[in-house]
Amino acid sequence: MNKILNFVKRHKLLIPVVILIFTSLVYFSVFKGEDIYTPDKIKIKQQSDTFIIKNYAGSLLIKDASRNINFIQDKLYNWSDLFDIILLNINNNRIKNANKDREIITDVSQIRKPRFSFRRGNIDAIIEKYGDLIIEHCNSYNLDWRLILAIIHQESYFDSNAVSRAGAFGLMQIMPRTGLGLQSQLQLDDTRTPKNNLIAGMYYYASLVGSFEQFGDDKYKFALMAYNAGLSRVIDVMTIASHYGKDYKKWEVVKEYIPMLSSAFDSVHSQVWQNSKRPSGGILNNWREPYNYVEYISFYWEEYKKILPPNLKSEKKKEKKKKKS
C-alpha cells in the first residue's frame, strides 16, 4: 500500500494524463466508431517523406466498440503501452495521407462489413396502395420492382413522411433540389406526395441505370451508389480504379476503391487529378455510407426475390431455371 501511495505522490501529473488518454480512447472507439491501432498490429515502413501502410484492411485490430473498451481497460495496467497506442492513433491520421499503392486495399468489406438482418416492415401496406403503380413504371423502365422496394426499405423504411437530416423526403428520399428538377421534368404538381415521390424517384433511378447500360447487371449497383452519393462520385471512384489498372466496369472491383475518395488519400488524388488535385465530385470522407448503402439494398433485393413474384419476363425465366436446377 505504501508503494502505491509513494507512486501516486511521485506521479501526480502523470496519472491525470493517463486518465485523459483513457477517456479519449473510449470516445475514439465508441462515439467516433473508429478502429484502434496498436504498434504490434501495424507494419509501417518509411519511404522518402511518406509512410505506407501495407495490407491496410487486414491491419485493423478491433471494430466492435465494447471490445475496444475492454482492450483499453486491460492496457491501463500497462500505461506505457497506452501512450504508444494513443500516439500511434494520432500519427495514423498523418499516415493515412500517404501515397498508398495497390497493395493497401485487399478487401474493404473487412473494414466495415454491414450486419445484415431482414425485416418486412410496412411493405404490405405499400404494396396494397402503390404496388400497381410501382410495377407499371418498373415495366416501362425494365426494372425489377423488388429492387425499387429494396431502395424504399433502405431509404425510408416505407415511411412516406420520412425526412432526413439532409432534407431528403418521402419514400424514395429525394433531395429538395433534385425534387424540383424532377417535378419540372416530369410535369408533376409536387414530389412530396407518396405517389409523386415514387414516380420521381423511380424515374431518377432508372435514368441513372441508363448511364451504366454497358456495364451488364452491375449497372444496378453503380446506379445505387449514384443515387446515394451522386453520379460524379461514381465516376471519380471508377477513375481511381482505372488509374490502378483495374476493370472500372466491375462493381466488385470498383467498390474496393471507394475509401480513396476520402481526404486521407489526397496523395492519390494529386496523381489521378494532376490539375485540380482532388476528385471532380469533391472529397467524400463518409465513404462508408454509399458502400454500405449498395450492400444493404443488394441484400434486401435478394430477400424480396424470395417472397415476391417478379414483374419482368427475364426475371421469371431466371427463377424458373433456378427452381429446375
C-alpha positions as CSV (number, residue, x, y, z in Angstrom):
1,M,0.0,0.0,0.0
2,N,2.9,2.4,0.9
3,K,4.4,1.7,-2.5
4,I,1.2,2.7,-4.2
5,L,1.0,5.9,-2.2
6,N,4.6,6.8,-3.0
7,F,4.0,6.1,-6.7
8,V,0.9,8.4,-6.6
9,K,2.9,11.2,-4.9
10,R,5.8,11.0,-7.4
11,H,3.4,10.8,-10.4
12,K,0.7,13.4,-9.6
13,L,0.8,14.8,-13.2
14,L,1.2,11.5,-14.9
15,I,-1.9,9.9,-13.5
16,P,-4.4,12.6,-14.8
17,V,-2.7,12.4,-18.2
18,V,-3.2,8.6,-18.3
19,I,-6.9,9.1,-17.3
20,L,-7.3,11.7,-20.0
21,I,-5.8,9.4,-22.6
22,F,-8.0,6.6,-21.5
23,T,-11.1,8.8,-21.8
24,S,-10.0,9.9,-25.2
25,L,-9.6,6.4,-26.4
26,V,-13.0,5.4,-25.2
27,Y,-14.5,8.3,-27.0
28,F,-12.4,7.5,-30.1
29,S,-13.7,3.9,-30.1
30,V,-17.3,4.3,-29.1
31,F,-18.6,7.7,-30.2
32,K,-16.4,8.1,-33.2
33,G,-16.8,4.5,-34.3
34,E,-13.2,4.3,-35.2
35,D,-10.8,1.3,-35.1
36,I,-7.9,1.3,-32.6
37,Y,-4.4,0.7,-34.0
38,T,-1.6,-0.9,-31.9
39,P,2.1,-1.0,-32.6
40,D,2.2,-4.8,-32.9
41,K,-0.6,-4.9,-35.4
42,I,0.6,-2.4,-38.0
43,K,3.7,-2.7,-40.1
44,I,4.9,0.7,-41.2
45,K,8.0,1.4,-43.3
46,Q,9.3,4.8,-44.3
47,Q,9.7,5.7,-48.0
48,S,11.1,9.1,-48.7
49,D,9.0,11.6,-46.7
50,T,5.9,9.5,-46.6
51,F,4.6,6.4,-44.7
52,I,2.9,3.5,-46.3
53,I,0.7,1.0,-44.5
54,K,0.9,-2.4,-46.1
55,N,-2.3,-4.6,-46.1
56,Y,-4.3,-1.7,-44.7
57,A,-7.6,-3.6,-44.5
58,G,-6.0,-6.5,-42.6
59,S,-4.2,-4.3,-40.1
60,L,-7.4,-3.1,-38.3
61,L,-7.4,-4.5,-34.8
62,I,-10.9,-4.2,-33.3
63,K,-14.1,-2.9,-34.8
64,D,-16.5,-3.6,-32.0
65,A,-16.9,-0.7,-29.6
66,S,-17.4,-2.9,-26.4
67,R,-14.3,-4.9,-27.3
68,N,-12.4,-1.7,-27.8
69,I,-13.3,-0.6,-24.2
70,N,-12.2,-3.9,-22.7
71,F,-8.9,-3.7,-24.6
72,I,-8.3,-0.2,-23.4
73,Q,-9.1,-1.2,-19.8
74,D,-6.5,-4.0,-20.0
75,K,-3.9,-1.6,-21.3
76,L,-4.4,0.7,-18.2
77,Y,-2.4,-1.8,-16.3
78,N,0.5,-1.1,-18.5
79,W,0.3,2.6,-19.1
80,S,3.4,2.8,-21.3
81,D,1.6,0.7,-23.9
82,L,-1.4,3.1,-23.6
83,F,0.9,6.0,-24.6
84,D,2.2,4.1,-27.6
85,I,-1.4,3.4,-28.7
86,I,-2.6,7.0,-28.4
87,L,0.5,8.3,-30.2
88,L,0.0,5.7,-33.0
89,N,-3.6,6.7,-33.5
90,I,-2.7,10.4,-33.6
91,N,0.0,9.7,-36.1
92,N,-2.3,7.4,-38.1
93,N,-4.1,10.5,-39.4
94,R,-0.8,11.6,-41.0
95,I,-0.1,8.1,-42.2
96,K,-3.4,7.9,-44.0
97,N,-2.4,10.9,-46.1
98,A,0.4,8.9,-47.6
99,N,0.8,7.7,-51.2
100,K,-0.9,4.3,-50.9
101,D,-0.3,1.8,-53.7
102,R,-2.5,-1.1,-54.8
103,E,-1.3,-3.3,-52.0
104,I,-3.2,-1.3,-49.5
105,I,-6.8,-2.3,-50.2
106,T,-7.2,-6.0,-50.1
107,D,-10.9,-6.1,-49.2
108,V,-12.6,-3.1,-47.9
109,S,-15.5,-5.2,-46.7
110,Q,-13.1,-6.3,-43.9
111,I,-13.0,-2.7,-42.7
112,R,-16.7,-2.1,-42.3
113,K,-18.8,-5.1,-43.1
114,P,-22.6,-4.5,-42.7
115,R,-24.5,-6.7,-40.4
116,F,-27.5,-7.9,-42.4
117,S,-30.9,-8.6,-40.9
118,F,-34.2,-8.6,-42.8
119,R,-37.5,-7.3,-41.5
120,R,-40.5,-6.9,-43.7
121,G,-41.5,-3.6,-42.3
122,N,-44.7,-1.9,-43.7
123,I,-44.2,-3.4,-47.1
124,D,-47.6,-5.0,-47.3
125,A,-49.4,-1.6,-46.9
126,I,-47.1,0.0,-49.5
127,I,-47.8,-2.8,-52.0
128,E,-51.5,-2.6,-51.4
129,K,-51.5,1.1,-52.0
130,Y,-48.8,1.6,-54.6
131,G,-47.9,-1.9,-55.9
132,D,-49.6,-1.5,-59.2
133,L,-48.0,1.9,-59.7
134,I,-44.5,0.6,-58.9
135,I,-44.9,-2.4,-61.3
136,E,-46.3,-0.2,-64.1
137,H,-43.4,2.2,-64.0
138,C,-40.8,-0.6,-63.5
139,N,-42.2,-2.4,-66.5
140,S,-41.7,0.7,-68.6
141,Y,-38.1,1.2,-67.3
142,N,-37.3,-2.6,-67.5
143,L,-36.6,-2.6,-63.7
144,D,-37.3,-5.3,-61.2
145,W,-40.0,-3.9,-58.9
146,R,-38.4,-5.7,-56.0
147,L,-35.3,-3.6,-56.4
148,I,-37.4,-0.5,-56.0
149,L,-38.9,-2.0,-52.9
150,A,-35.4,-2.6,-51.6
151,I,-34.5,1.0,-52.2
152,I,-37.6,2.2,-50.3
153,H,-36.7,-0.2,-47.5
154,Q,-33.3,1.4,-47.1
155,E,-34.2,5.0,-47.8
156,S,-37.4,5.4,-45.7
157,Y,-38.3,2.0,-44.3
158,F,-41.7,2.5,-46.0
159,D,-42.5,5.7,-44.1
160,S,-43.9,8.3,-46.6
161,N,-43.4,11.1,-44.0
162,A,-39.7,10.3,-43.5
163,V,-37.3,13.3,-43.7
164,S,-33.6,13.0,-43.3
165,R,-31.3,15.5,-41.6
166,A,-30.0,16.5,-45.0
167,G,-33.6,17.3,-46.1
168,A,-34.3,14.3,-48.3
169,F,-38.0,13.4,-48.1
170,G,-40.6,10.8,-48.9
171,L,-40.5,7.1,-49.7
172,M,-37.6,7.5,-52.1
173,Q,-35.9,10.2,-50.0
174,I,-35.5,12.8,-52.8
175,M,-33.3,15.8,-52.1
176,P,-35.2,19.2,-52.4
177,R,-33.1,20.5,-55.4
178,T,-33.4,17.1,-57.2
179,G,-37.1,17.1,-56.5
180,L,-37.7,20.5,-58.1
181,G,-35.8,19.4,-61.2
182,L,-37.8,16.1,-61.5
183,Q,-41.0,18.0,-60.8
184,S,-40.4,20.2,-63.7
185,Q,-39.1,17.5,-66.0
186,L,-42.0,15.1,-65.3
187,Q,-44.6,17.9,-65.1
188,L,-45.7,16.9,-61.6
189,D,-47.5,19.2,-59.2
190,D,-45.0,18.3,-56.5
191,T,-42.8,15.4,-55.4
192,R,-43.8,15.3,-51.8
193,T,-47.0,13.2,-52.1
194,P,-46.2,9.4,-51.8
195,K,-47.4,8.7,-55.4
196,N,-45.4,11.6,-57.0
197,N,-42.4,10.8,-54.8
198,L,-42.4,7.3,-56.1
199,I,-42.8,8.4,-59.7
200,A,-40.0,10.9,-59.5
201,G,-37.7,8.5,-57.5
202,M,-38.2,5.6,-59.9
203,Y,-37.6,7.8,-62.9
204,Y,-34.4,9.2,-61.4
205,Y,-33.0,5.8,-60.5
206,A,-33.9,4.5,-64.0
207,S,-32.1,7.4,-65.6
208,L,-29.0,6.5,-63.5
209,V,-29.2,2.9,-64.5
210,G,-29.3,4.1,-68.1
211,S,-26.0,5.9,-67.5
212,F,-24.3,2.5,-66.9
213,E,-26.2,0.5,-69.6
214,Q,-22.9,-1.0,-70.9
215,F,-22.0,-2.4,-67.5
216,G,-24.2,-5.5,-67.6
217,D,-26.1,-6.4,-64.3
218,D,-23.5,-4.3,-62.4
219,K,-25.3,-1.2,-63.7
220,Y,-27.9,-1.5,-60.9
221,K,-25.2,-1.3,-58.2
222,F,-23.3,1.6,-59.9
223,A,-26.7,3.4,-60.2
224,L,-27.4,2.7,-56.5
225,M,-24.2,4.5,-55.5
226,A,-25.0,7.3,-57.8
227,Y,-28.5,7.6,-56.3
228,N,-26.9,7.9,-52.8
229,A,-23.7,9.8,-53.4
230,G,-24.1,11.4,-56.8
231,L,-23.1,10.4,-60.3
232,S,-19.9,12.4,-60.2
233,R,-18.7,10.4,-57.2
234,V,-19.2,7.1,-59.0
235,I,-17.2,8.5,-62.0
236,D,-14.5,9.5,-59.6
237,V,-14.1,6.1,-58.0
238,M,-14.1,4.5,-61.4
239,T,-11.4,6.8,-62.4
240,I,-9.3,5.8,-59.4
241,A,-9.8,2.1,-60.2
242,S,-8.7,2.7,-63.8
243,H,-5.7,4.6,-62.5
244,Y,-4.6,1.4,-60.8
245,G,-5.2,-0.7,-63.9
246,K,-8.4,-2.3,-62.6
247,D,-11.6,-3.0,-64.5
248,Y,-13.7,0.1,-63.8
249,K,-16.9,-1.6,-65.2
250,K,-17.0,-4.3,-62.4
251,W,-18.7,-3.3,-59.2
252,E,-16.9,-5.8,-57.0
253,V,-13.6,-4.3,-58.2
254,V,-14.5,-0.6,-58.1
255,K,-16.2,-0.7,-54.6
256,E,-12.8,-1.5,-53.1
257,Y,-11.6,1.9,-54.1
258,I,-14.4,3.9,-52.6
259,P,-12.3,4.7,-49.5
260,M,-9.9,6.5,-51.7
261,L,-12.5,9.3,-52.2
262,S,-11.7,10.5,-48.7
263,S,-9.2,13.2,-47.8
264,A,-7.0,10.5,-46.3
265,F,-5.9,9.8,-49.9
266,D,-5.0,13.3,-51.1
267,S,-1.7,12.0,-52.4
268,V,-3.6,9.6,-54.7
269,H,-5.9,12.5,-55.7
270,S,-2.9,14.5,-56.8
271,Q,-1.8,11.7,-59.1
272,V,-5.2,11.0,-60.6
273,W,-6.3,14.6,-61.0
274,Q,-3.0,16.4,-61.6
275,N,-4.6,19.8,-62.2
276,S,-7.2,20.1,-59.5
277,K,-5.5,17.7,-57.1
278,R,-8.9,16.5,-55.9
279,P,-11.8,14.3,-57.2
280,S,-14.2,16.1,-59.6
281,G,-17.2,15.4,-57.3
282,G,-15.3,16.6,-54.2
283,I,-13.9,14.8,-51.2
284,L,-16.1,12.1,-49.6
285,N,-14.9,11.3,-46.1
286,N,-18.1,9.4,-45.3
287,W,-17.3,6.8,-47.9
288,R,-18.8,4.0,-45.8
289,E,-22.3,5.4,-46.3
290,P,-22.5,4.7,-50.1
291,Y,-20.5,1.5,-49.7
292,N,-22.9,0.1,-47.2
293,Y,-25.9,1.6,-49.0
294,V,-25.3,-0.6,-52.0
295,E,-24.6,-3.6,-49.8
296,Y,-27.8,-3.3,-47.9
297,I,-30.0,-2.7,-50.8
298,S,-28.5,-5.7,-52.7
299,F,-29.2,-7.8,-49.7
300,Y,-32.8,-6.6,-49.4
301,W,-33.3,-7.1,-53.1
302,E,-32.3,-10.8,-52.8
303,E,-34.6,-11.2,-49.8
304,Y,-37.6,-9.7,-51.7
305,K,-36.9,-12.1,-54.6
306,K,-37.6,-14.9,-52.2
307,I,-41.1,-13.7,-51.1
308,L,-42.4,-11.6,-54.0
309,P,-43.1,-12.6,-57.6
310,P,-41.1,-11.0,-60.5
311,N,-42.6,-8.4,-62.8
312,L,-40.2,-8.8,-65.7
313,K,-40.3,-11.8,-68.1
314,S,-36.5,-12.1,-68.0
315,E,-36.6,-12.5,-64.2
316,K,-39.4,-15.0,-64.5
317,K,-37.3,-17.1,-66.8
318,K,-34.3,-16.9,-64.4
319,E,-36.4,-18.0,-61.4
320,K,-37.8,-20.9,-63.4
321,K,-34.3,-22.1,-64.2
322,K,-33.3,-21.9,-60.6
323,K,-36.3,-24.0,-59.5
324,K,-35.5,-26.7,-62.1
325,S,-31.8,-26.8,-61.1
